[in-house]
Amino acid sequence: MPRKFSQATIDAKVFMRITRRNRKKSMIEGAKLLGVAVKKLEDIEAVRGYGCNLSFEVISRIASSPTS
């Protein structure tokens, strides 16, 4: 079964989820920081056969989000 996402995309999605959890941010708080809906954040963090691809806009928001 072919993968929907490249390994780099999967790594970025996993990194996002781990970073959000390490910062002790809920899905709601994480979505607010990125300026997306909670459902969109769930789709972004999903690495199975569903979910969404990462856009450069979302990646730039992640890179510039506060670390605290």
C-alpha positions in Angstrom: 0.0 0.0 0.0 1.6 3.3 -1.0 2.1 6.0 1.6 0.2 9.2 1.3 3.0 11.3 2.8 6.7 11.5 2.3 9.0 10.6 5.2 9.9 14.2 5.6 6.2 15.2 5.9 5.6 12.4 8.4 8.6 13.6 10.4 7.3 17.2 10.4 3.9 16.0 11.6 5.3 13.9 14.4 7.6 16.8 15.4 4.6 19.1 15.6 2.6 16.8 17.8 5.6 16.1 20.1 6.4 19.8 20.3 2.8 20.7 21.2 2.6 18.0 23.8 6.0 19.0 25.3 4.8 22.6 25.6 1.8 21.2 27.4 -0.6 22.8 24.9 -4.0 21.3 24.3 -5.4 20.8 20.8 -7.4 24.0 21.2 -4.3 26.0 22.4 -2.2 24.6 19.6 -4.8 25.4 17.0 -5.1 29.0 18.3 -1.3 29.4 18.1 -1.3 28.3 14.5 -4.4 30.2 13.6 -6.2 27.1 12.4 -9.3 25.2 13.5 -8.9 22.2 15.9 -10.1 19.8 13.1 -7.4 21.2 10.8 -4.7 20.7 13.5 -6.0 17.1 13.9 -5.7 16.6 10.2 -2.2 18.1 10.2 -1.0 15.9 13.0 -2.5 12.7 11.4 0.1 10.5 9.8 -2.1 7.6 8.7 -3.7 7.3 5.3 -5.8 10.4 5.9 -4.9 13.9 7.1 -3.7 16.8 5.1 -0.4 17.9 3.6 1.5 20.7 5.3 1.5 24.1 3.6 4.4 26.5 3.8 2.1 28.9 5.6 1.4 26.5 8.4 5.1 25.5 8.6 6.1 29.1 8.9 3.6 29.6 11.7 5.0 26.6 13.5 8.5 27.9 13.1 7.6 31.4 14.5 5.3 30.2 17.3 6.4 31.1 20.8 8.4 28.5 22.7 6.6 28.9 26.0 
